[in-house]
Amino acid sequence: MINRVPEMLTKLAEQRHRGVLLLDGDASWLAENYQQLQQQSIDLWLSDSDPQQIAVHRYRDCLGKTTQRVVLDLRKGIHADALAACLGTVTGGGLMIVLLPPQTSAFKKRLLLWAQKVSTVIVLTPTHTLDWSLISESSAEKKSSAKAEFELTDEQHQASATMADLIGTCHLIMADRGRGKSTTLGVACRHYYRQYKEPIIVTAAHPHAVQSLLEQAGDAAVFRPWDKLLQAEPEGHGKRLIIDEAAAIPLHILRQLVDRYSVWAVATTIDGYEGCGKGFAIRFVDWLRQRRICKTHELTQPLRWHSDDPAEQWLRNSLILQTEPLTIPESRQKDISIRDCHATQLTEQELRDVMVLLLDAHYQSSPNDLRLLLDDNHQRLLLTYSGKTVIGVIWYVEEGPLTESLHGAVLKGERRLLGNIMPQAICFYLQQPEALSWRWWRVTRIAVATVLHRQGLGFRMLQELKQRARESNVDALGSSFGAEPGVMKFWLAADFQILRMGRKMNMASGFPNALIACGLKAAQRLLIDNWSHYYATEIGWLQRHEVTLSPSCYSIARQQLAGFAFGHLPFNDVQFAWRVCDHKKSLTAYEVKLPGGLLEARGTLAELAKKYGFPDQSSMQSQLRQLARLYLERTR
């Protein structure tokens, strides 16, 4: 197999294909090859093992780059999103070298299995030796690839010309990675600038995402962050705007931009690794068409590599980036079955069906979801079938109980363990350590085939999950998500209760995060009832209604105040708790004095610190924690 590498490197440039070398071996062999690679000429290098290189999670910083040689060091764990994004930077004739973790995993096996079906993806193991200097000997190929990159395709030429002709239309540029969206938009900006002598405003989630567009446009375009655009004075509204990589911008932000600016073009990647599923693109485009005259341009031909590039097919198959719509049998209501399983138990077609549902239903789907489902034994799937087709899925996670020795650190906010979101959130924010001892099933996603929406299938699946949880001796179900009203209505109808609402907006959904739960045993139901009542009472207080304080409210409030006094719970989360304690045992009676009106004040920590004359929010919280400790000591 090793003899294939020199031959492949020669053919890559001739055929404008991209190559991938997957290094799979023990830790010492991988480290040895990593050191040898450091002696070579590499355009882009990402690693979580080497602090001198770009961290793997910063892969988005590389999306605007064009490379010939990339090293992706995944020895500490496979990052599927980074894998896809980095290959997208490689031009025809180029090579990506991936160091895989020494540990085996289902997702790693998947990458290696699909590599066997592709000629330009080669797996190297300790039985092979390779002269890494071979990868640097390709200067001629680099020049060839660079020349091809600036030749407009017919699709690009037609799209940019149409944009210039139809100035008042909103143009939708849809394409997979590497199809030249940015170049097309840059050329269109130049056409516009020649005629109107005014630069186009361009925005995106990250400045590097529009680097190619701005280089192509020159003086014809100027970048502005979307948050600055929304803060701009009204006289700036109505200007012509291009939104690039729209799938990486929260949907509610896109809607605000469309309402305030004359959006000339919206470009989005639809191959699934820009932070969203294809369902996002579908929903946003449908919404946009109701408000603007739109014209869609789909770019299908790759610019930087050949259209039959085997490496792209390997990536699509490995990460299930390209999926076909589900075909739902006509007899779907008669032949229904339900199955609880782990993703590794599914056939390839079943796994693809599941990913289709998740990508279409959720605005934050990505290839890392597939890796998590395959590699984490706590991730589970409840599937609904129509015949052999998956038509509905609940993705849930087994959480808790946590080791008792960790309870104190979690309660104080000194430890934040990976996963276990439900028990840790309740323990820290509500200061209720009982939740750490429970067995939880947390629902991550619910997805139903589009043609079956509003037929009660999701609700029935959730009831089935409840029943199976009871049979498995689970203490409670829970979930956390952006509290969109329609979604909240669904969960409340299923007998879940709100325990907490986040203080900040979820940037993906545009709503605060809701924490909800449903007790499955009498003791758990009683506690969840108390926690939910406490939340409802706080909401009434925030809305300045008259509220009745139950004994359980005072107990929770005092525990929360202790979490502020002796832990890391922020002041904003205990204003109501302190108000409840003051009602029960007056601060004045115990000679504890707070700044006037502080418990009723609204605002962020920074705003409150400024309003009440503290040097900064840290100083404010430090002084208030001292007063809280004094109050708790005096009211024991």
C-alpha positions in Angstrom: 0.0 0.0 0.0 2.8 2.4 0.8 4.0 2.2 -2.8 0.8 3.8 -3.8 1.7 7.1 -2.1 4.3 8.4 -4.6 2.1 7.3 -7.5 -0.9 9.0 -6.0 1.0 12.2 -5.4 2.0 12.3 -9.1 -1.6 11.7 -10.3 -3.2 14.2 -8.0 -1.9 17.2 -9.9 -2.6 15.6 -13.3 -6.2 14.8 -12.4 -6.9 17.9 -10.1 -7.8 15.4 -7.3 -7.1 15.8 -3.6 -5.3 13.2 -1.6 -5.8 12.2 2.1 -3.3 10.3 4.2 -4.8 8.8 7.4 -2.1 7.9 9.9 -3.4 5.1 12.2 -1.0 3.6 14.8 0.2 3.7 18.3 1.1 6.9 20.2 4.9 6.6 19.7 4.7 5.9 16.0 2.3 8.9 15.5 4.6 11.2 17.5 7.6 10.1 15.4 5.7 10.9 12.2 4.5 14.2 13.6 8.1 15.2 14.2 9.1 14.3 10.7 6.3 16.3 9.3 7.5 19.4 11.1 10.5 19.3 8.8 8.3 19.7 5.7 6.6 22.6 4.0 3.1 22.7 5.3 0.5 25.4 4.4 -1.9 24.8 7.3 -1.4 23.0 10.5 -4.0 22.3 13.2 -3.2 20.4 16.4 -4.5 20.1 20.0 -1.2 18.4 21.0 1.1 21.2 19.8 0.5 24.7 21.4 2.5 26.3 18.5 -0.1 25.3 16.0 -3.8 26.4 15.5 -6.1 24.6 17.9 -8.4 22.2 16.2 -11.5 23.9 17.5 -10.4 27.1 15.8 -10.9 25.4 12.4 -13.3 28.1 11.3 -10.4 30.5 11.2 -9.1 28.5 8.2 -12.3 28.4 6.1 -11.2 31.3 3.8 -7.8 29.8 3.1 -6.5 27.9 0.0 -3.9 25.3 0.7 -1.8 22.5 -0.9 -0.5 20.8 2.2 -2.5 20.5 5.4 -1.7 18.6 8.6 -4.7 17.9 10.9 -3.5 16.4 14.2 -6.5 14.6 15.8 -4.5 12.4 18.2 -6.5 13.8 21.1 -9.8 13.1 19.5 -11.5 13.3 16.1 -13.2 16.6 15.3 -15.4 15.8 12.4 -16.3 19.4 11.6 -12.6 20.3 11.4 -11.9 17.3 9.2 -14.5 18.5 6.7 -13.6 22.1 6.8 -9.8 21.5 6.4 -10.3 19.3 3.4 -12.4 22.1 1.9 -9.3 24.4 1.9 -7.2 21.9 -0.2 -6.9 22.5 -3.9 -6.7 19.9 -6.6 -3.3 18.3 -6.5 -3.1 19.0 -2.8 -2.8 16.7 0.2 -4.3 16.5 3.7 -2.5 14.4 6.3 -4.6 13.3 9.3 -3.1 11.8 12.5 -5.9 9.7 14.0 -6.2 8.9 17.7 -4.3 5.8 18.8 -7.5 4.5 20.5 -10.1 2.7 18.4 -13.6 4.0 18.1 -16.7 3.4 15.9 -16.3 6.7 14.1 -12.6 6.1 13.4 -13.5 2.7 12.0 -16.0 4.4 9.8 -13.4 6.8 8.3 -11.0 3.9 7.7 -13.7 1.7 6.2 -14.8 4.3 3.6 -11.1 5.0 2.8 -10.8 1.5 1.5 -13.3 2.3 -1.3 -11.4 5.4 -2.5 -8.1 5.5 -4.4 -6.9 8.9 -3.2 -7.4 8.2 0.5 -4.6 6.0 1.9 -4.3 4.6 5.4 -0.7 4.4 6.7 0.1 2.1 9.7 3.3 1.3 11.6 4.1 -1.4 9.0 4.7 1.3 6.5 7.5 3.8 6.1 7.3 6.9 4.0 9.8 9.5 3.0 7.9 12.7 4.0 10.1 14.9 1.8 8.0 13.5 -1.1 5.1 15.8 -0.1 7.1 18.9 -0.6 8.1 18.2 -4.2 5.1 19.7 -6.0 5.8 23.3 -7.0 4.7 22.8 -10.5 1.4 21.3 -9.4 0.8 24.3 -7.1 1.1 26.7 -10.0 -1.3 24.6 -12.1 -3.9 24.6 -9.3 -3.6 28.3 -8.7 -4.2 29.1 -12.3 -7.4 27.0 -12.4 -8.7 28.7 -9.4 -9.4 32.1 -11.0 -11.3 30.8 -14.0 -15.0 31.5 -13.7 -17.4 28.6 -14.5 -20.4 29.1 -16.6 -22.6 28.9 -13.4 -20.6 31.6 -11.8 -20.6 33.9 -14.8 -24.4 33.5 -15.2 -25.1 34.1 -11.5 -22.9 37.2 -11.2 -24.3 38.7 -14.5 -27.9 38.1 -13.4 -27.2 39.7 -10.0 -25.9 42.8 -11.8 -29.0 42.9 -14.1 -31.5 42.4 -11.2 -30.4 44.8 -8.6 -33.7 44.9 -6.8 -33.9 41.1 -6.4 -32.6 39.1 -3.5 -30.3 36.5 -4.9 -29.9 33.1 -3.1 -26.5 31.5 -3.8 -26.7 27.8 -2.7 -23.7 25.5 -3.0 -21.5 23.0 -1.3 -18.0 24.0 -0.1 -15.5 24.9 -2.8 -18.1 25.8 -5.5 -17.1 29.5 -5.8 -19.8 31.3 -3.9 -17.4 33.9 -2.6 -15.8 34.5 -6.0 -19.2 34.8 -7.7 -20.3 37.4 -5.1 -17.0 39.3 -5.4 -17.4 39.6 -9.2 -21.0 40.7 -8.8 -19.8 43.4 -6.4 -17.4 44.7 -9.0 -20.2 44.9 -11.6 -22.4 46.8 -9.1 -19.5 49.2 -8.1 -18.7 50.1 -11.7 -22.3 51.2 -12.3 -23.2 52.8 -8.9 -19.9 53.8 -7.4 -20.9 52.6 -4.0 -19.4 49.6 -2.2 -21.6 46.8 -1.0 -21.8 45.9 2.7 -20.8 42.3 3.4 -21.5 40.5 6.6 -20.8 37.0 7.9 -20.5 35.1 11.2 -16.7 35.5 11.0 -14.5 37.9 9.0 -12.3 35.1 7.7 -15.3 33.6 6.1 -15.5 36.4 3.6 -11.8 36.8 2.9 -12.0 35.4 -0.6 -15.0 37.5 -1.4 -13.3 40.7 -0.3 -10.1 39.9 -2.2 -12.1 39.3 -5.3 -14.3 42.5 -4.8 -11.5 44.9 -3.9 -12.9 48.4 -3.3 -16.3 47.2 -4.3 -17.2 45.6 -0.9 -16.6 46.4 2.7 -17.1 44.0 5.7 -19.2 44.8 8.7 -19.9 42.4 11.6 -23.6 41.7 11.8 -23.9 42.9 15.4 -22.5 46.3 14.4 -25.0 46.5 11.6 -27.9 45.9 14.0 -26.5 48.6 16.3 -26.2 51.1 13.4 -28.2 54.3 13.4 -31.5 54.1 11.5 -30.1 56.3 8.6 -27.8 53.4 7.8 -30.6 51.0 7.4 -31.8 50.2 3.9 -28.3 50.0 2.4 -27.5 47.1 0.1 -26.2 44.1 1.9 -24.7 40.6 1.1 -24.9 37.9 3.8 -22.3 35.3 3.3 -22.3 31.8 5.0 -25.8 32.5 6.2 -26.1 29.1 7.8 -23.6 30.1 10.4 -25.6 33.1 11.6 -28.6 32.6 14.0 -31.9 32.6 12.3 -33.4 35.5 14.3 -30.4 37.6 13.4 -30.9 36.9 9.7 -34.5 38.0 10.0 -33.5 41.3 11.6 -30.9 42.0 8.9 -33.5 41.3 6.2 -36.0 43.7 7.9 -33.4 46.5 8.2 -31.3 46.3 5.1 -31.8 45.8 1.3 -30.4 42.3 1.1 -29.0 41.8 -2.4 -27.6 38.3 -1.9 -27.7 35.5 0.7 -25.1 32.8 0.3 -25.0 29.6 2.3 -23.1 26.3 2.3 -25.5 23.4 2.2 -23.2 20.4 2.8 -23.7 20.3 6.5 -20.6 21.4 8.3 -21.2 25.2 8.8 -23.0 24.7 12.0 -26.5 24.0 10.6 -28.6 21.3 9.0 -30.1 21.7 5.5 -33.5 22.2 7.3 -32.1 25.7 8.2 -31.6 26.7 4.6 -35.0 25.4 3.6 -36.9 27.2 6.4 -35.0 30.5 6.0 -35.4 30.5 2.2 -39.1 29.9 2.6 -39.4 32.7 5.1 -37.4 35.0 2.8 -39.5 34.3 -0.3 -42.5 35.6 1.6 -40.8 39.0 2.0 -38.6 39.5 -1.0 -38.5 38.8 -4.7 -35.9 36.0 -4.8 -33.9 34.2 -7.4 -32.0 31.1 -6.6 -28.6 30.3 -8.1 -27.2 26.8 -7.4 -23.4 26.3 -8.0 -22.6 22.6 -8.4 -19.1 22.5 -10.1 -16.1 22.6 -7.8 -13.5 25.3 -8.6 -10.4 24.1 -6.7 -10.7 20.4 -7.6 -12.1 18.2 -10.2 -15.8 17.4 -10.1 -15.2 13.6 -9.7 -12.7 14.1 -6.8 -12.6 10.8 -4.9 -11.7 12.5 -1.6 -14.9 14.5 -1.6 -16.9 11.3 -2.0 -15.0 9.8 0.9 -15.8 12.8 3.0 -19.5 12.8 2.1 -19.9 9.1 2.8 -17.9 9.0 6.0 -19.7 12.0 7.5 -23.0 11.5 5.7 -22.8 15.1 4.4 -25.0 14.4 1.3 -28.3 12.7 2.0 -31.3 11.8 0.0 -34.8 12.8 1.1 -36.7 10.1 3.0 -39.2 8.1 1.0 -42.2 7.5 3.3 -44.3 4.4 2.5 -48.0 5.1 1.8 -48.9 2.6 4.4 -47.0 4.5 7.0 -49.8 4.6 9.6 -50.4 0.9 9.5 -46.9 -0.6 9.8 -45.4 1.4 12.7 -42.7 0.0 15.0 -40.5 1.5 17.7 -36.9 0.6 18.6 -34.5 1.7 21.3 -30.8 1.3 20.3 -27.3 2.8 20.0 -26.1 4.2 16.7 -23.6 1.4 16.3 -26.4 -1.1 16.1 -27.9 0.5 12.9 -27.3 -0.4 9.3 -25.8 2.1 7.0 -29.2 3.0 5.6 -30.8 3.4 9.0 -27.9 5.6 10.1 -28.4 7.8 7.0 -32.1 8.0 7.7 -31.5 9.2 11.2 -29.0 11.9 10.0 -31.5 13.1 7.3 -34.1 13.6 10.1 -31.7 15.4 12.4 -30.1 17.6 9.7 -33.5 18.7 8.4 -35.1 19.3 11.8 -32.4 21.1 13.8 -30.6 24.3 13.2 -27.4 23.3 14.8 -26.6 19.9 13.3 -23.1 19.1 12.2 -20.8 16.1 11.5 -19.7 16.0 15.1 -23.2 14.8 16.0 -22.5 11.6 14.0 -19.2 11.1 15.8 -20.9 11.7 19.2 -23.7 9.2 18.4 -21.2 6.5 17.3 -18.5 7.0 19.9 -20.4 7.8 23.2 -22.2 4.8 24.8 -24.4 7.2 26.7 -26.0 8.6 23.6 -29.2 6.6 22.7 -31.8 6.6 19.9 -35.5 5.9 20.1 -36.6 5.3 16.5 -40.0 5.0 14.9 -40.1 3.0 11.7 -42.6 2.8 8.9 -41.8 -0.5 7.5 -38.0 -0.4 7.2 -37.8 3.4 7.0 -37.0 5.6 10.0 -39.6 8.3 10.2 -39.0 9.7 13.7 -36.1 9.8 16.1 -35.6 10.9 19.7 -31.9 11.4 20.5 -31.5 11.1 24.3 -28.5 10.9 26.7 -28.1 8.8 29.9 -27.0 11.1 32.7 -26.1 10.6 36.4 -25.8 9.6 39.0 -22.5 11.5 39.8 -20.0 10.2 42.3 -20.8 11.6 45.7 -17.3 12.9 46.2 -17.9 15.4 43.4 -21.2 16.8 44.7 -19.6 19.6 46.8 -17.4 20.9 43.9 -20.3 20.9 41.5 -22.6 22.6 44.0 -20.0 25.4 44.5 -19.4 25.7 40.8 -15.7 24.6 41.2 -16.2 21.6 38.9 -18.1 21.4 35.6 -18.0 17.8 34.3 -18.4 16.9 30.7 -22.0 15.9 29.9 -24.5 15.4 32.7 -26.2 18.7 31.9 -29.5 18.1 33.7 -28.1 17.1 37.2 -25.3 19.7 37.1 -27.5 22.6 36.0 -30.1 21.9 38.7 -27.4 21.4 41.4 -25.6 24.6 40.6 -28.3 27.1 39.5 -31.0 25.9 42.0 -28.5 24.6 44.6 -30.3 21.3 44.8 -27.6 18.5 45.0 -30.3 15.8 45.2 -30.4 15.9 41.4 -26.8 14.6 41.2 -27.9 11.3 42.7 -30.7 10.6 40.2 -30.6 8.6 37.0 -31.6 11.0 34.1 -32.5 10.6 30.5 -32.0 14.0 28.8 -33.7 14.5 25.4 -31.3 16.2 23.0 -33.4 16.3 19.8 -36.7 15.1 18.6 -37.1 14.9 14.8 -40.0 13.7 12.6 -40.2 13.3 8.8 -41.5 16.6 7.4 -44.6 15.0 5.7 -45.7 13.6 9.1 -45.5 16.9 11.0 -48.5 17.9 13.2 -49.8 14.4 13.4 -48.8 13.7 17.0 -46.0 11.4 16.2 -43.4 13.3 18.2 -45.7 13.4 21.2 -46.4 9.7 21.0 -42.7 9.0 20.8 -42.1 11.1 23.9 -44.7 9.1 25.8 -43.1 5.9 24.7 -39.7 7.2 26.0 -41.3 8.0 29.3 -42.7 4.4 29.6 -39.4 2.8 28.7 -37.6 5.1 31.2 -39.9 4.0 34.0 -39.3 0.4 33.1 -35.5 1.1 33.2 -35.8 2.6 36.8 -34.9 6.1 35.6 -35.7 8.8 38.1 -36.5 11.7 35.7 -36.5 12.9 32.1 -35.3 16.4 31.2 -34.2 18.6 28.3 -32.7 22.0 27.7 -33.4 24.1 24.5 -34.2 27.5 23.2 -37.6 28.4 24.6 -39.5 29.1 21.3 -43.2 29.3 22.2 -44.3 26.5 20.0 -41.6 24.2 21.3 -42.5 25.1 24.9 -46.2 24.3 24.3 -45.2 20.8 23.0 -43.2 20.0 26.1 -45.6 21.4 28.6 -48.4 19.4 27.0 -46.3 16.3 27.7 -46.3 17.1 31.5 -42.8 18.5 31.7 -42.2 21.5 34.0 -40.0 24.5 33.7 -37.3 24.7 36.3 -35.2 27.6 35.0 -35.0 30.0 32.2 -31.5 31.3 31.1 -30.6 34.9 31.7 -29.2 35.4 28.2 -30.6 34.8 24.7 -29.5 31.6 23.0 -27.8 33.0 20.0 -28.9 30.0 17.8 -32.6 30.2 18.6 -33.1 33.8 19.6 -34.8 32.7 22.9 -33.4 32.0 26.4 -32.6 28.4 27.2 -35.3 26.6 29.1 -34.4 23.8 31.6 -37.4 21.4 31.9 -38.0 18.1 33.7 -40.5 15.4 34.4 -40.3 13.2 37.5 -41.0 9.5 37.0 -41.2 8.5 40.7 -43.1 10.1 43.6 -40.1 11.5 45.4 -38.7 13.1 42.3 -42.1 14.4 41.2 -42.5 16.2 44.6 -39.1 17.9 44.3 -39.6 18.9 40.7 -43.0 20.3 41.6 -41.3 22.4 44.3 -38.5 23.6 41.9 -41.1 24.4 39.2 -43.2 26.3 41.7 -40.1 28.3 42.8 -39.5 29.2 39.1 -43.1 30.3 38.6 -43.0 32.4 41.8 -39.8 34.1 40.6 -41.4 34.9 37.2 -44.4 36.5 39.0 -42.0 38.6 41.1 -40.1 39.7 38.0 -43.4 40.7 36.5 -44.1 42.6 39.7 -47.2 40.5 40.6 -48.2 39.7 44.1 -46.7 36.3 44.9 -47.4 33.7 47.7 -44.2 32.3 49.2 -44.5 28.6 50.2 -42.2 26.9 52.8 -40.4 25.2 49.9 -39.7 28.5 48.3 -37.9 29.8 51.4 -35.9 26.6 51.6 -34.7 26.8 48.0 -34.0 30.5 48.3 -31.8 30.1 51.3 -29.9 27.3 49.6 -29.4 29.6 46.5 -28.2 32.4 48.7 -25.7 30.1 50.2 -24.5 29.1 46.7 -23.9 32.8 46.1 -22.2 33.5 49.5 -19.9 30.5 49.5 -19.7 29.5 45.9 -19.7 30.9 42.3 -23.4 31.5 41.7 -23.7 35.0 40.2 -25.7 37.7 41.8 -28.3 37.9 39.0 -29.3 34.4 39.8 -30.0 35.1 43.5 -31.8 38.4 43.5 -35.1 36.7 44.0 -33.7 34.3 46.5 -32.4 37.2 48.6 -35.8 38.9 48.3 -37.5 35.7 49.6 -35.0 35.5 52.5 -35.6 39.2 53.3 -39.3 38.6 53.4 -38.9 35.7 55.8 -36.2 37.2 58.0 -35.7 40.9 57.3 -32.2 42.1 56.5 -32.9 45.2 58.5 -33.8 43.2 61.6 -30.5 41.4 61.4 -28.6 44.6 60.6 -27.5 43.7 57.1 -27.6 46.7 54.8 -27.6 46.4 51.0 -27.5 49.4 48.6 -31.0 50.8 48.3 -33.3 49.0 45.8 -30.6 46.6 44.7 -32.8 43.5 45.1 -35.4 45.0 42.8 -33.0 46.4 40.3 -32.9 45.1 36.7 -29.8 44.8 34.5 -26.6 43.0 33.8 -23.9 42.7 36.4 -21.9 45.4 34.7 -24.9 47.7 34.6 -25.7 47.2 38.2 -22.1 47.7 39.3 -22.0 51.0 37.4 -25.4 52.1 38.8 -24.5 51.4 42.4 -21.0 52.9 42.3 -18.8 49.7 42.4 -15.5 49.8 40.6 -16.5 46.7 38.6 -18.8 43.7 38.7 -16.1 41.6 40.4 -15.8 44.0 43.3 -19.6 44.3 43.6 -20.0 40.5 43.8 -17.2 40.2 46.3 -18.7 42.7 48.7 -22.2 41.3 48.3 -20.9 37.8 49.0 -19.5 39.0 52.3 -22.9 40.5 53.2 -24.6 37.3 52.2 -22.3 35.3 54.4 -23.0 37.7 57.3 -26.8 37.5 56.8 -26.8 33.7 56.7 -24.6 33.5 59.8 -27.0 35.8 61.7 -30.1 34.1 60.6 -29.1 30.5 61.3 
